[in-house]
Amino acid sequence: MSGIPALNRAKPTTPGTGTPTPVPVTHPTNHIPPPDPR
């Protein structure tokens, strides 16, 4: 149960880190390029 909420919090916490799957899949051209060079 602790693993489910943890993933949900990781999305809004670090949507540019690439850790969450729903983030890069939703817009891989808007979230992947910015965090890559940074």
The 8 nearest C-alpha neighbors of each residue, nearest first, counted from 0:
[[1, 2, 3, 4, 5, 6, 7, 8],
 [0, 2, 3, 4, 5, 6, 7, 8],
 [1, 3, 5, 0, 4, 6, 7, 8],
 [2, 4, 5, 6, 1, 0, 7, 8],
 [5, 3, 7, 6, 2, 1, 8, 0],
 [4, 6, 2, 8, 3, 7, 1, 9],
 [7, 5, 9, 8, 4, 3, 2, 10],
 [6, 8, 4, 5, 9, 10, 3, 11],
 [7, 9, 5, 6, 10, 11, 12, 4],
 [8, 10, 12, 6, 7, 13, 11, 5],
 [9, 11, 14, 8, 12, 7, 19, 13],
 [12, 10, 14, 13, 9, 8, 7, 22],
 [11, 13, 9, 10, 8, 14, 7, 15],
 [12, 14, 15, 16, 9, 11, 10, 18],
 [15, 13, 10, 11, 16, 22, 12, 17],
 [16, 14, 30, 13, 34, 17, 31, 33],
 [17, 15, 13, 18, 14, 34, 19, 31],
 [16, 18, 15, 19, 23, 14, 31, 20],
 [17, 19, 16, 20, 13, 9, 14, 15],
 [20, 18, 17, 10, 22, 21, 9, 14],
 [19, 21, 22, 23, 24, 18, 17, 10],
 [22, 20, 24, 19, 23, 25, 10, 26],
 [21, 23, 25, 24, 20, 19, 14, 26],
 [24, 22, 27, 26, 25, 20, 21, 17],
 [23, 25, 21, 22, 26, 27, 20, 19],
 [26, 24, 22, 23, 21, 27, 20, 30],
 [25, 27, 29, 28, 23, 24, 30, 22],
 [28, 26, 23, 31, 29, 24, 30, 25],
 [29, 27, 26, 31, 30, 32, 23, 33],
 [28, 30, 26, 27, 31, 32, 33, 23],
 [31, 29, 15, 27, 33, 32, 28, 26],
 [30, 32, 27, 33, 34, 28, 29, 35],
 [31, 33, 35, 34, 30, 28, 29, 36],
 [34, 32, 35, 31, 30, 36, 37, 29],
 [35, 33, 37, 15, 32, 31, 36, 16],
 [34, 36, 32, 37, 33, 31, 16, 15],
 [37, 35, 34, 33, 32, 31, 30, 15],
 [36, 34, 35, 33, 32, 15, 16, 31]]
